[in-house]
Amino acid sequence: MAAWASQGGVGRAGAIPASAATRRQALFGGLCLCCLPRLGRAAESFALDEVAPGIFLRRGPDAEASPDNNDAIANIGFIVGRDGVLVTESGGSLADGQWLRAEIGKRTDKPIKYVMLTHVHPDHVFGAAAFQGDNPIFVGHGNLRGALDARGEFYRRRLVEILGEGRAGSVVYPTMDVKESAEIDLGDRTLRLTAHGTAHTNCDLSMLDTGSGLLFPADLLFVGRIPSLDGSLLGWLNEIERLKAMGATDAVPGHGPTRVKLAPALADLARYLTTLRDETRAAVAESRPIETAVTTVAQGEKDKWALFDTYNGRNVTQAYQELEWE
């Protein structure tokens, strides 16, 4: 997700005294300003991997949104069932969604019945407009509508600034809300959906494909690219345990390789989040100012993640706000 994707206040920690809030707001704003998407990246050449029979996925680059990549930075793809197609992620812009729609048409003429909107961040939902002509069911977490109400127009304006009006896309709302769990039947395979507690965001939706056994945790799993915390640090650690209990061996992360072994990938994620938790708690206990914490916490993870400098300070800020009121 782009650094600006965390704007909007979804999943913020409890109330903060006015003076502290002012200081944090200034710091938070500074981080976001210096981490705005960088322009002029080389255009990416995309391809789809068939990671399992009937499951096609594109790996997004470890990059930020730019005019050259159409915010096509997340792993997106589709599942072909006997009775129709489910889109696993819609893409990061109208242009990205149109690319995916064209790729589906090259491989099947079956109807597109479902489009997953796995959470509120623009690199996962702004391609949805490319599928509206198919009249699919747009599937989202029960909290997604509220999150889009709070953030969707802000995200759209920022995409217009970066990509232009014709490529950015529009806010598309879910037509199927998953409150706890649900199932989708594609005829020869069933997709089991889980609405997670506040973690990466407050509206994370995962999916387990019974046909292949693959777990699609979306941005509850980052591989190689640093996780971005926009919900609850403690909640995310809890949801990792839920993902482990789902029984999958392999998974499709929201960012990273298109298919990975779940256990080691979750171990790497948990290591970073646990380091972030423990070192932030230490900073709070030592009354270390948040301005100092953002430059010192989790620095031992720096060489293990792409885009570390872009996101770690933001993660520390979010974690500090959550943990200082434990």
C-alpha positions in Angstrom: 0.0 0.0 0.0 1.1 3.6 -0.5 2.4 5.5 2.5 -0.6 7.9 2.2 -3.0 4.9 2.4 -2.9 5.0 6.2 -4.7 8.4 6.4 -8.2 8.6 7.7 -8.1 7.4 11.3 -9.5 3.9 10.9 -8.2 1.7 13.7 -6.7 4.5 15.8 -5.9 3.8 19.4 -7.8 5.5 22.3 -8.1 9.2 23.0 -4.9 11.1 23.4 -4.4 14.3 25.6 -4.5 17.4 23.4 -0.8 18.4 23.8 0.4 14.8 23.0 -2.1 14.6 20.1 -0.7 17.9 18.7 2.9 16.6 18.9 2.0 13.2 17.4 -0.1 14.9 14.6 2.8 17.0 13.6 5.1 14.1 13.5 2.6 11.9 11.7 2.0 14.6 9.1 5.8 15.0 8.6 6.2 11.3 8.0 3.4 11.2 5.5 4.7 14.2 3.6 8.1 12.8 3.2 6.8 9.4 2.2 4.4 10.5 -0.5 4.5 8.2 -3.6 7.6 8.9 -5.7 7.2 9.6 -9.3 9.0 8.5 -12.4 9.6 4.8 -11.7 10.3 2.6 -14.7 7.2 0.9 -16.1 6.8 -2.7 -14.8 6.2 -5.7 -17.1 3.6 -7.9 -15.6 2.8 -11.5 -16.1 0.3 -13.9 -14.5 1.5 -17.1 -12.7 -0.8 -20.1 -12.5 0.0 -21.0 -8.9 -2.5 -23.8 -8.8 -5.0 -25.2 -11.3 -7.3 -22.4 -12.3 -5.7 -19.8 -10.0 -3.8 -17.0 -11.8 -1.9 -14.3 -9.9 0.3 -11.3 -10.7 3.1 -10.2 -8.3 3.1 -6.6 -7.5 6.5 -4.9 -7.3 7.9 -3.6 -4.0 7.2 0.0 -5.0 5.0 3.0 -4.3 2.2 4.2 -6.6 3.5 6.2 -9.6 2.2 7.3 -13.1 4.3 4.5 -14.6 2.9 1.6 -12.6 -0.8 2.7 -12.2 -0.6 1.8 -8.5 -0.3 -1.9 -9.6 1.7 -2.8 -6.5 -0.4 -5.5 -4.9 -0.7 -9.2 -5.7 -3.9 -9.5 -7.7 -5.5 -12.3 -9.7 -8.5 -14.6 -10.2 -9.8 -18.1 -9.6 -11.7 -19.9 -12.4 -14.4 -22.3 -11.2 -16.8 -24.5 -13.0 -19.6 -21.9 -12.8 -17.7 -18.7 -13.0 -14.7 -16.5 -11.9 -13.8 -14.9 -8.6 -11.4 -12.0 -8.7 -9.0 -12.3 -5.7 -8.1 -8.6 -5.7 -9.3 -5.9 -8.0 -6.1 -3.9 -8.4 -4.8 -0.4 -7.4 -6.5 1.8 -10.0 -9.1 1.7 -12.8 -6.2 1.1 -15.3 -4.8 -1.8 -13.2 -8.3 -3.3 -13.0 -8.7 -3.0 -16.7 -5.5 -4.8 -17.2 -6.7 -7.7 -15.0 -10.1 -7.7 -16.7 -8.4 -8.1 -20.1 -6.2 -10.9 -18.8 -9.2 -12.8 -17.5 -10.8 -12.5 -20.9 -7.8 -14.1 -22.6 -8.2 -17.2 -20.4 -11.9 -17.8 -20.0 -15.3 -16.6 -21.1 -16.9 -17.7 -17.9 -18.8 -14.9 -16.1 -17.1 -12.9 -13.4 -19.3 -13.5 -10.4 -17.4 -12.2 -7.5 -14.8 -9.5 -6.8 -13.0 -9.5 -3.5 -12.4 -6.2 -1.8 -10.1 -7.5 0.9 -9.6 -4.2 2.8 -9.8 -0.4 2.4 -6.3 0.4 1.0 -6.3 1.8 -2.6 -3.9 -0.7 -4.1 -6.5 -3.4 -3.4 -9.8 -1.8 -4.2 -9.5 0.9 -6.8 -9.5 -1.5 -9.7 -13.1 -2.6 -8.8 -14.7 -0.1 -11.2 -13.2 -2.0 -14.1 -15.6 -4.9 -13.2 -18.8 -3.0 -12.7 -20.0 -3.9 -16.2 -19.8 -7.6 -15.3 -22.4 -7.0 -12.5 -20.5 -9.2 -10.0 -21.0 -9.4 -6.3 -18.4 -7.2 -4.6 -17.4 -8.9 -1.4 -16.0 -7.0 1.6 -15.6 -7.1 5.4 -18.6 -5.8 7.4 -16.5 -2.7 8.3 -15.4 -1.9 4.8 -18.3 0.3 3.9 -17.6 2.6 6.9 -13.9 2.6 6.1 -14.6 3.6 2.5 -16.9 6.3 3.7 -14.1 7.7 5.9 -11.3 7.4 3.4 -12.4 6.6 -0.1 -12.8 10.1 -1.5 -9.4 11.1 0.0 -7.8 8.1 -1.7 -9.5 8.8 -5.0 -8.3 12.4 -5.0 -4.7 11.3 -4.3 -4.8 8.7 -7.1 -6.1 11.4 -9.5 -3.2 13.6 -8.5 -0.8 10.8 -9.3 -2.4 9.0 -12.2 -4.9 11.4 -13.7 -8.7 11.3 -13.7 -9.0 8.7 -16.4 -6.8 6.1 -14.8 -7.5 6.5 -11.1 -10.9 4.8 -10.7 -13.7 5.4 -8.3 -14.9 4.2 -4.9 -16.9 0.9 -5.2 -18.8 -0.4 -2.2 -19.3 -4.0 -1.3 -22.6 -5.5 -2.1 -22.0 -8.5 0.1 -20.8 -7.8 3.7 -19.0 -10.5 5.6 -19.6 -10.0 9.3 -17.9 -13.1 10.7 -17.6 -15.8 8.0 -19.2 -16.8 4.7 -18.8 -19.3 1.8 -18.8 -18.8 -1.9 -19.5 -21.7 -4.2 -17.9 -21.6 -7.7 -19.4 -25.0 -8.6 -16.3 -27.2 -8.1 -14.6 -25.3 -5.3 -15.8 -23.5 -2.3 -14.1 -20.3 -0.9 -14.4 -19.9 2.9 -14.2 -16.2 3.9 -13.2 -14.9 7.3 -13.8 -11.4 8.6 -10.8 -10.6 10.9 -10.6 -8.4 14.0 -8.7 -5.1 13.7 -5.1 -5.9 12.6 -3.5 -4.6 9.4 -6.7 -2.5 9.1 -10.1 -2.7 10.8 -11.6 -4.4 7.7 -9.3 -7.3 6.8 -10.9 -10.2 4.9 -9.2 -13.6 4.2 -10.2 -16.5 2.0 -9.4 -20.2 1.9 -9.8 -22.0 -1.4 -10.9 -25.6 -0.6 -10.0 -26.7 -4.2 -6.3 -26.0 -3.8 -5.9 -25.6 -0.1 -4.4 -22.1 -0.7 -5.0 -19.4 1.9 -5.5 -15.8 0.6 -4.8 -13.6 3.7 -4.4 -10.4 1.6 -2.4 -7.8 3.6 -2.5 -9.8 6.8 0.6 -11.4 5.3 3.5 -9.4 3.8 6.6 -11.2 2.5 9.7 -9.3 1.8 8.0 -5.9 1.8 7.7 -4.4 5.3 4.3 -4.7 6.8 2.3 -1.5 7.2 0.4 -1.1 10.4 -2.9 0.8 10.0 -5.1 -0.9 12.6 -3.9 -2.7 15.8 -0.5 -4.1 16.5 -1.8 -6.4 19.2 -4.8 -7.3 17.1 -2.5 -8.3 14.2 -0.5 -10.6 16.4 -3.7 -12.2 17.5 -4.9 -12.7 13.9 -1.6 -14.4 13.0 -2.7 -17.1 15.4 -6.0 -17.4 13.6 -4.3 -17.7 10.3 -2.1 -20.5 11.6 -5.2 -22.4 12.8 -6.8 -22.4 9.4 -4.9 -25.5 8.3 -3.3 -24.2 5.1 0.3 -25.1 4.1 0.7 -22.5 1.4 -0.6 -18.9 1.0 -0.9 -16.0 -1.4 0.4 -12.9 0.4 -0.9 -9.4 -0.3 2.6 -8.4 -1.2 5.6 -10.6 -2.1 5.9 -13.9 -4.1 2.6 -15.2 -5.5 2.8 -18.4 -3.5 4.7 -19.0 -0.3 4.9 -21.6 2.5 2.7 -20.1 5.2 4.5 -21.1 8.4 7.9 -19.4 7.7 6.2 -16.4 6.1 4.1 -15.9 9.3 7.1 -16.4 11.4 8.9 -13.6 9.7 5.9 -11.3 10.0 5.4 -12.2 13.7 9.1 -11.5 14.4 8.9 -8.0 13.0 5.6 -7.2 14.8 6.8 -8.7 18.0 10.0 -6.6 17.8 7.9 -3.5 17.1 5.7 -4.3 20.1 8.5 -5.0 22.6 10.8 -2.2 21.6 7.9 0.3 21.5 6.8 -0.8 25.0 10.4 -0.3 26.2 10.4 3.2 24.7 7.1 4.0 26.4 8.3 2.6 29.7 11.5 4.8 29.5 9.4 7.8 28.6 11.3 8.1 25.4 9.7 10.7 23.2 7.9 9.4 20.1 10.1 11.5 18.0 13.1 9.5 19.3 11.2 6.2 19.1 10.6 6.4 15.4 14.3 6.5 14.7 15.3 3.8 17.2 12.6 1.1 17.4 12.9 -2.0 15.3 16.1 -0.8 13.6 17.5 -4.4 13.7 14.9 -5.3 11.1 16.1 -2.7 8.6 17.9 -5.0 6.3 15.2 -7.7 6.2 12.5 -5.7 4.5 12.0 -3.7 1.3 10.7 -0.1 1.9 11.8 -0.2 5.5 12.6 3.5 5.7 9.2 4.4 4.1 7.1 2.5 6.6 8.8 1.7 9.8 8.6 5.2 11.3 4.8 5.2 10.5 4.5 1.8 12.2 6.3 3.0 15.3 4.0 6.0 15.5 0.9 3.8 15.3 2.3 1.3 17.8 3.3 4.0 20.2 -0.2 5.5 20.1 -1.7 2.1 20.8 0.7 0.8 23.5 1.1 3.9 25.6 -2.5 3.5 26.8 -2.4 -0.2 27.6 
